[in-house]
Every structure is written in structure tokens, then in C-alpha cells.
Amino acid sequence: MDTLAPMGYIKVTSVRMQGLLLILFAKQVHLPFIRDIQSTYTRTGLFGYWGNKGGVSVRFSFYGHMLCFLNCHLAAHLNYALQRMDEFEYILDRQDFDMYNTPQVLDHKVVFWFGDLNFRIADHGMHFLRSSINNGRFNLLWNRDQLTMMKKQEPILQEFEEGPLCFKPTYKFDRFSETYDTSGKKRKPAWTDRILWRIKPKAIETEDENRSTSSSADDDEYPIKVTQDMYTCDVSYGVSDHKPVIATFNLEMRKKVETPVVTLTVEGHWSADEDATFTYTILENFESSTWDWIGLYKIGFRSASHYSTFAWVKDDEVAANGEVVTVQMNKNELPLLAGDYVLGYYSTNLQTLIAFSPTFQILESRQAVTEGLLPENINGHEK
């Protein structure tokens, strides 16, 4: 969050199962259109009783399109390729969402599947492996990559796409080094860490459809296209015996949802010298609650809980559609120093920020000028 917040990214949600972590960040402009967020996890270690292996996922609606991100850590070692497939299928079968139209992972229009999938390079000896890698001839190893081999016989894998492996195998390195394993075990290098994606197949697929690094699907008149722009690793990272794998994608889509469910309007000039006023309006039905709240956020905030102050929404009853509700914030709760801020409406039921006001400036208070205060830090407060 320290790194991404200054770049405009806000933490939306996260899910963790022991060492397996998945965090979703988004830019503020997208947050009102990220809805129906749900996460889950599945253990596969020790016959499903231990979470050192398994999968964690986050699903949500993005401008009306259903997306799912699945992070897996599958069984290790060269001879367990079939077990890895069994674990993957078990995770897909066990991960359920409380959504009538997308109850399982593969029901989503786009699925990104990634993590330490632990597939190895079969057959080749250590000398051939390292010689091919050192000479940058990665293509000589592709046909013995277990995941590539499994795709030829596993129908479910054939629905997933992956960019070319034009980077060094990311496992196994001596820590804080770019040298492959020099320990007594001398583990063979392998592309254990992978990023794949899947667009939900049409009822009838054309035989000549291009399914390399760009793909698309139609949902009535709302098509979506996924294009991979980069697929690589960062060899400078040394804390782990794996090198992190990075991919960037472009999603082109026709938006099904283009308007927020709530609008926020700031009234007058704001400073800590007087109480401040704003209004909110419910534009369409959603699971609103009297536990919803509106936070005051300084530009560059990290997450929904990283507000300067907040006010509860209308507390006697849920506001009706189209009703303009006026709320006041106590001047004693407002920042003393000038800065750029937004108001954000947090939905307790949807567990996300669903609306923002336009950016506005809070003026420096007379108290700040008098006392010569230094810039203050923003801290989240417990509600």
C-alpha cells in the first residue's frame, strides 16, 4: 500500500490462507463499478486439513462483467504432475460463491489463474537445462514443460491460455542470488510460477479462433477481449528461492454498468473553522444499510479504512431512491491543514466503497495558521 497508494491504487479486499495471499487493488475511478465482491479459500494440504497448499480466490463484478482471480499453490516435486491436476480440479469443484449466476470459478466470464503451480520440466538432464537457459534458448524446454504437456490431454487446461515462456525458469535459486540451486539437492530449474487466463467459452467455438496472447468472447451484445502485454519475471528479487513472475493485461469491454448507485455532493467551502455539509442521493436499488458510512479521504489514501473522519448515513431508516439526504460533519473532526480530499460512500453489505464525490479542497483553518502546525499524518480510526 505504501508503494501503490501514491500511484492512485486503493486496496479493495484481500484473502489469506497461511502463506497464500491474494490482494485486489484498483484505481479510484473503477471502485464504484466493482461490486459483488466475494472471496474464498480451499485447503489441499494433508488431505484438505492443512492450508500450506490449496487455492484462494476473489471474484467480483467489473462494470457488469464477472471476473475471478484464483491463486494456487499446488503439490511439489517432479513426479506429482497428476496430483497437481487433481488438486486444481478439487479447488475448482470446492470453491462456491453465493451468486446465482456465477456460483463457481468457471462460471465467470474471465478467470485469471496463477501462483506456484509447481509444474516442472521433465526428462531433460541438468546440463541440457542449464545450457539452454544460459543461451536463452528457452524454446528447447517448452515441449517438456509439464503444464504444456498436460494441456494436450486435459480438456480443462485447454480452455486456459498462457503467453510464451520467454523468461528464465523462476525456480530454484540460491537466495539473494541469480544462481540456480547449488545445494546438495541441486533442484532442476522449472517454470513453477505461472499466470494463465480463461475466457468463458461460447456455446460453439470456431476452429480457427486465435487463442495465443489475445482472446475474446461475446455475451449477447457485451463482448470482452483480453490481451496480454507482458509476461516476465524479476530476477533481482532475492528473498525467496523463487523469482516473482509478472504479467500485465488489457481488458477491452463494453460496459454493462456505467452509472454509480450513489452520488455525493460537497456543499460550500470546507475548513476546520466551521461545520461542513454534504448531500448524498441513492440512484438505484442496492443493499443499503443504516450501518453504511461516508468517509473523508485525503487524495492518496490506501484503503476504505484510511479516512480522516467519517459520518454515518441516515440512521433512522434507509434512504429512498432519489431522496437527497443532507449530512453534517463536525468542524472538530476536520483536518486543520489544507489539502485535496474526496468523500467516499462505504457500503457495509457490499463491503466496498461504491461512490465518490468530485475532488475538493479543504482550506487551512485559522487555528493552523495561528499555531503554525506541521502537516499531519492520516490514520484510520476504529468504528
C-alpha positions as CSV (number, residue, x, y, z in Angstrom):
1,M,0.0,0.0,0.0
2,D,2.9,2.3,0.6
3,T,4.0,1.8,-2.9
4,L,0.7,1.7,-4.7
5,A,-1.3,4.4,-2.9
6,P,0.9,7.3,-4.4
7,M,0.2,5.8,-7.8
8,G,-3.6,6.0,-7.2
9,Y,-4.3,2.4,-6.3
10,I,-6.6,1.6,-3.4
11,K,-6.8,-1.7,-1.6
12,V,-10.3,-3.3,-2.3
13,T,-10.1,-6.6,-0.5
14,S,-7.8,-9.5,0.4
15,V,-7.9,-13.2,1.3
16,R,-5.2,-15.2,3.0
17,M,-4.7,-18.9,3.8
18,Q,-1.4,-19.3,5.7
19,G,1.3,-18.2,3.2
20,L,-1.1,-17.9,0.3
21,L,-2.2,-14.3,-0.2
22,L,-4.3,-12.5,-2.8
23,I,-4.8,-8.8,-2.7
24,L,-7.0,-6.8,-5.0
25,F,-6.1,-3.1,-5.7
26,A,-8.0,-0.8,-8.1
27,K,-7.8,2.9,-9.1
28,Q,-10.4,5.1,-7.5
29,V,-12.2,5.7,-10.8
30,H,-13.1,2.0,-11.0
31,L,-14.2,1.4,-7.4
32,P,-17.9,2.4,-7.9
33,F,-18.1,-0.3,-10.6
34,I,-16.5,-3.1,-8.6
35,R,-19.4,-4.9,-7.0
36,D,-20.5,-8.3,-5.6
37,I,-17.1,-8.9,-4.1
38,Q,-16.6,-12.4,-2.6
39,S,-13.6,-14.4,-1.6
40,T,-13.0,-18.0,-0.5
41,Y,-10.2,-20.5,0.0
42,T,-9.7,-24.2,-0.3
43,R,-7.1,-26.4,1.5
44,T,-5.5,-29.3,-0.2
45,G,-2.5,-30.0,2.1
46,L,-2.7,-33.1,4.3
47,F,-5.9,-34.4,2.6
48,G,-7.6,-31.0,2.9
49,Y,-6.9,-30.4,6.6
50,W,-3.8,-28.1,6.2
51,G,-3.6,-24.8,4.3
52,N,0.0,-24.9,3.2
53,K,-1.3,-26.0,-0.2
54,G,-4.5,-25.1,-2.0
55,G,-6.2,-22.0,-3.5
56,V,-7.6,-18.6,-2.6
57,S,-9.8,-16.6,-4.9
58,V,-11.5,-13.2,-5.2
59,R,-14.5,-12.7,-7.5
60,F,-16.4,-9.5,-8.4
61,S,-18.5,-7.8,-11.0
62,F,-16.5,-5.2,-13.0
63,Y,-18.7,-2.8,-15.0
64,G,-21.2,-5.7,-15.0
65,H,-18.7,-8.4,-16.2
66,M,-17.9,-11.3,-13.9
67,L,-14.2,-11.7,-13.1
68,C,-12.4,-14.2,-10.9
69,F,-8.8,-14.3,-9.7
70,L,-7.5,-17.6,-8.4
71,N,-4.2,-18.0,-6.7
72,C,-3.0,-21.6,-6.2
73,H,-0.1,-23.4,-4.5
74,L,-0.1,-27.0,-5.8
75,A,1.8,-30.1,-4.8
76,A,5.6,-30.0,-5.2
77,H,8.1,-32.4,-6.8
78,L,8.7,-33.7,-10.3
79,N,6.6,-36.9,-10.1
80,Y,3.4,-35.3,-8.9
81,A,2.0,-33.7,-12.1
82,L,-1.2,-35.8,-11.9
83,Q,-1.7,-34.9,-8.3
84,R,-1.4,-31.2,-9.2
85,M,-4.2,-31.7,-11.7
86,D,-6.3,-33.4,-9.2
87,E,-5.7,-30.6,-6.7
88,F,-6.6,-28.0,-9.3
89,E,-9.9,-29.8,-10.2
90,Y,-10.6,-30.2,-6.5
91,I,-10.2,-26.5,-5.9
92,L,-12.5,-25.6,-8.8
93,D,-15.1,-28.0,-7.5
94,R,-15.0,-26.8,-3.9
95,Q,-14.9,-23.1,-4.4
96,D,-18.5,-21.9,-4.2
97,F,-19.8,-18.3,-4.3
98,D,-23.1,-17.0,-3.1
99,M,-24.0,-15.7,-6.6
100,Y,-26.9,-17.2,-8.6
101,N,-25.2,-16.5,-12.0
102,T,-21.6,-17.4,-11.1
103,P,-21.7,-20.0,-8.3
104,Q,-18.3,-21.5,-9.3
105,V,-15.0,-20.2,-10.6
106,L,-15.5,-21.3,-14.2
107,D,-18.9,-19.6,-14.4
108,H,-17.1,-16.3,-14.6
109,K,-16.6,-14.6,-17.9
110,V,-12.9,-14.1,-17.3
111,V,-10.7,-16.2,-14.9
112,F,-7.1,-15.4,-14.1
113,W,-5.3,-18.5,-12.6
114,F,-1.8,-18.0,-11.2
115,G,0.6,-18.9,-8.4
116,D,3.2,-21.6,-7.6
117,L,1.6,-24.2,-9.7
118,N,4.7,-26.4,-9.2
119,F,4.8,-27.9,-12.7
120,R,8.4,-29.0,-13.6
121,I,10.5,-29.7,-16.7
122,A,10.5,-33.4,-17.3
123,D,13.2,-35.7,-18.8
124,H,15.9,-33.2,-19.6
125,G,19.1,-33.5,-17.6
126,M,20.7,-30.7,-15.6
127,H,23.4,-30.0,-18.1
128,F,20.9,-29.5,-21.0
129,L,18.6,-27.4,-18.9
130,R,21.3,-25.0,-17.7
131,S,22.9,-24.8,-21.2
132,S,19.6,-24.0,-22.8
133,I,18.8,-21.3,-20.1
134,N,22.3,-19.7,-20.3
135,N,22.0,-19.4,-24.0
136,G,18.5,-18.0,-23.9
137,R,17.1,-21.0,-25.9
138,F,14.0,-21.4,-23.7
139,N,12.0,-22.8,-26.6
140,L,14.1,-26.0,-26.3
141,L,12.4,-26.7,-23.0
142,W,8.8,-25.9,-23.7
143,N,7.8,-29.3,-25.1
144,R,8.9,-31.0,-21.8
145,D,7.2,-28.4,-19.5
146,Q,4.7,-30.5,-17.6
147,L,1.9,-27.9,-17.7
148,T,2.3,-27.6,-21.5
149,M,2.3,-31.4,-21.8
150,M,-0.8,-31.8,-19.6
151,K,-2.7,-29.3,-21.8
152,K,-2.6,-31.8,-24.6
153,Q,-4.6,-34.4,-22.6
154,E,-6.6,-32.3,-20.0
155,P,-9.7,-30.6,-21.6
156,I,-10.0,-28.1,-18.7
157,L,-6.4,-26.9,-19.3
158,Q,-7.1,-26.4,-23.0
159,E,-9.6,-23.6,-22.0
160,F,-6.8,-21.7,-20.4
161,E,-4.3,-19.5,-22.3
162,E,-0.8,-18.5,-21.4
163,G,1.8,-16.2,-23.0
164,P,5.1,-17.7,-24.3
165,L,7.7,-18.6,-21.6
166,C,10.4,-16.2,-22.9
167,F,12.0,-15.7,-19.5
168,K,14.3,-17.8,-17.3
169,P,12.7,-20.6,-15.2
170,T,11.9,-19.0,-11.9
171,Y,12.7,-21.9,-9.6
172,K,15.0,-22.9,-7.9
173,F,17.6,-20.2,-7.0
174,D,20.0,-19.7,-4.2
175,R,18.6,-17.0,-2.0
176,F,19.8,-13.4,-2.7
177,S,21.4,-14.8,-5.9
178,E,20.7,-15.3,-9.6
179,T,22.4,-18.7,-9.4
180,Y,20.3,-21.8,-9.7
181,D,20.4,-24.3,-6.7
182,T,23.9,-25.2,-5.6
183,S,22.8,-27.1,-2.5
184,G,23.2,-30.9,-2.2
185,K,19.7,-31.4,-3.6
186,K,20.5,-29.5,-6.8
187,R,16.9,-29.0,-7.8
188,K,16.3,-28.7,-11.6
189,P,15.2,-25.3,-12.8
190,A,11.5,-25.1,-13.7
191,W,8.7,-22.6,-14.6
192,T,6.8,-23.4,-11.4
193,D,5.3,-19.9,-11.1
194,R,2.7,-19.2,-13.8
195,I,-0.1,-16.8,-14.9
196,L,-2.9,-18.1,-17.1
197,W,-6.3,-16.8,-18.1
198,R,-9.5,-18.1,-19.5
199,I,-12.5,-16.5,-21.2
200,K,-15.7,-18.5,-20.7
201,P,-16.1,-20.5,-24.0
202,K,-19.0,-19.8,-26.3
203,A,-21.6,-22.5,-26.9
204,I,-20.0,-23.0,-30.3
205,E,-16.3,-22.2,-30.8
206,T,-14.9,-21.5,-34.3
207,E,-12.0,-23.8,-35.1
208,D,-9.7,-21.0,-36.4
209,E,-10.1,-18.7,-33.5
210,N,-6.8,-17.1,-32.4
211,R,-6.1,-18.3,-28.8
212,S,-2.5,-17.2,-28.3
213,T,-1.9,-14.0,-26.4
214,S,-5.2,-12.3,-27.3
215,S,-8.7,-13.7,-26.9
216,S,-12.3,-12.6,-26.8
217,A,-15.8,-13.8,-26.1
218,D,-19.4,-12.5,-26.7
219,D,-22.1,-12.2,-24.1
220,D,-25.1,-11.0,-26.1
221,E,-24.0,-7.6,-27.2
222,Y,-21.4,-7.2,-24.5
223,P,-18.1,-8.6,-25.8
224,I,-14.9,-8.7,-23.8
225,K,-11.3,-9.0,-25.0
226,V,-8.2,-9.9,-23.0
227,T,-4.7,-9.2,-24.3
228,Q,-1.5,-9.9,-22.5
229,D,1.0,-7.1,-22.9
230,M,3.8,-8.5,-20.7
231,Y,4.9,-11.8,-19.2
232,T,8.2,-11.9,-17.5
233,C,10.0,-12.3,-14.1
234,D,12.1,-10.1,-11.9
235,V,15.4,-11.9,-11.3
236,S,16.6,-9.1,-8.9
237,Y,14.3,-10.3,-6.2
238,G,16.2,-12.5,-3.8
239,V,14.3,-13.1,-0.6
240,S,12.8,-16.3,-1.9
241,D,14.2,-19.3,-3.9
242,H,11.6,-18.3,-6.5
243,K,11.8,-15.2,-8.7
244,P,8.4,-13.3,-8.9
245,V,6.5,-13.6,-12.2
246,I,4.7,-10.5,-13.6
247,A,2.1,-10.2,-16.2
248,T,0.1,-7.2,-17.5
249,F,-3.2,-7.4,-19.4
250,N,-5.6,-5.1,-21.2
251,L,-9.3,-5.8,-20.9
252,E,-11.4,-4.3,-23.6
253,M,-15.1,-4.4,-22.9
254,R,-18.4,-2.7,-23.5
255,K,-19.6,-1.6,-20.1
256,K,-22.9,-3.1,-18.8
257,V,-22.9,-0.7,-15.9
258,E,-21.9,2.9,-16.4
259,T,-23.5,4.9,-13.5
260,P,-22.8,4.7,-9.8
261,V,-25.6,3.7,-7.4
262,V,-25.0,6.8,-5.2
263,T,-23.9,10.4,-5.8
264,L,-22.1,12.6,-3.3
265,T,-22.1,16.4,-3.5
266,V,-20.0,18.7,-1.3
267,E,-21.7,21.9,-0.2
268,G,-19.8,25.2,0.2
269,H,-16.3,25.7,1.4
270,W,-14.7,23.3,3.9
271,S,-12.3,24.1,6.7
272,A,-12.0,23.2,10.4
273,D,-13.4,26.6,11.3
274,E,-17.0,25.6,10.8
275,D,-19.2,22.5,10.4
276,A,-19.2,21.1,6.9
277,T,-22.2,19.9,4.8
278,F,-22.6,17.4,2.0
279,T,-25.5,15.5,0.5
280,Y,-25.9,12.0,-0.9
281,T,-28.5,10.5,-3.2
282,I,-29.4,6.9,-3.8
283,L,-29.8,6.5,-7.6
284,E,-30.8,2.8,-7.7
285,N,-31.7,-0.1,-5.5
286,F,-28.8,-1.8,-3.7
287,E,-28.4,-3.5,-0.3
288,S,-28.1,-0.2,1.6
289,S,-27.9,-0.3,5.4
290,T,-28.1,2.2,8.3
291,W,-24.5,0.9,9.0
292,D,-23.2,2.5,5.8
293,W,-21.0,5.5,6.2
294,I,-19.3,8.3,4.3
295,G,-15.6,8.8,4.8
296,L,-13.4,11.8,4.2
297,Y,-10.3,10.7,2.3
298,K,-7.2,12.7,1.5
299,I,-6.0,12.1,-2.0
300,G,-3.5,9.2,-2.0
301,F,-5.4,7.2,0.6
302,R,-4.7,3.5,0.9
303,S,-8.0,1.7,1.6
304,A,-11.6,2.2,2.8
305,S,-10.4,2.4,6.4
306,H,-7.8,5.0,5.7
307,Y,-10.1,8.0,6.3
308,S,-9.6,11.3,8.2
309,T,-13.1,11.2,9.6
310,F,-16.5,9.8,8.8
311,A,-20.2,10.3,9.2
312,W,-23.0,7.7,9.4
313,V,-25.6,7.7,6.7
314,K,-29.3,8.4,7.5
315,D,-29.7,6.4,10.7
316,D,-33.5,6.3,11.2
317,E,-34.2,4.4,8.0
318,V,-32.7,3.5,4.7
319,A,-32.9,6.4,2.2
320,A,-35.4,6.0,-0.6
321,N,-34.3,6.2,-4.3
322,G,-33.9,9.8,-5.4
323,E,-34.1,11.2,-1.9
324,V,-31.5,13.9,-1.3
325,V,-30.0,13.4,2.2
326,T,-28.1,16.2,3.9
327,V,-25.3,15.2,6.4
328,Q,-23.1,17.4,8.5
329,M,-19.5,16.8,9.7
330,N,-18.4,18.4,12.9
331,K,-15.7,21.0,12.4
332,N,-13.7,19.5,15.3
333,E,-13.3,16.3,13.2
334,L,-12.0,18.1,10.0
335,P,-8.3,18.4,9.1
336,L,-6.7,21.7,10.2
337,L,-4.3,21.9,7.2
338,A,-5.2,22.4,3.6
339,G,-5.4,19.5,1.2
340,D,-7.3,17.8,-1.6
341,Y,-9.9,15.3,-0.5
342,V,-12.9,13.2,-1.6
343,L,-15.9,11.8,0.1
344,G,-16.5,8.1,-0.3
345,Y,-19.7,6.1,0.4
346,Y,-18.9,2.8,2.1
347,S,-21.5,0.0,1.7
348,T,-21.4,-2.4,4.7
349,N,-23.3,-5.1,2.8
350,L,-21.2,-4.8,-0.3
351,Q,-18.0,-4.3,1.7
352,T,-16.6,-1.7,-0.6
353,L,-16.6,2.0,-1.5
354,I,-19.3,2.4,-4.1
355,A,-19.3,6.2,-4.7
356,F,-17.1,9.2,-4.6
357,S,-17.6,12.9,-4.6
358,P,-15.6,15.1,-7.0
359,T,-12.2,16.1,-5.6
360,F,-12.4,19.2,-3.5
361,Q,-10.0,21.3,-1.3
362,I,-10.2,21.7,2.5
363,L,-8.9,25.2,3.3
364,E,-6.3,25.7,6.1
365,S,-8.0,26.7,9.3
366,R,-7.3,29.8,11.3
367,Q,-6.1,27.6,14.1
368,A,-3.4,26.0,11.8
369,V,-2.2,29.4,10.7
370,T,-2.1,30.7,14.3
371,E,-0.3,27.7,15.7
372,G,2.0,27.1,12.7
373,L,1.1,23.4,12.6
374,L,3.2,21.0,10.5
375,P,1.5,18.6,8.1
376,E,-0.3,15.8,9.8
377,N,-0.5,12.1,9.1
378,I,-3.8,10.5,8.3
379,N,-4.6,7.4,10.4
380,G,-7.6,5.1,10.0
381,H,-9.9,5.0,13.0
382,E,-11.9,2.1,14.5
383,K,-15.6,2.5,14.1
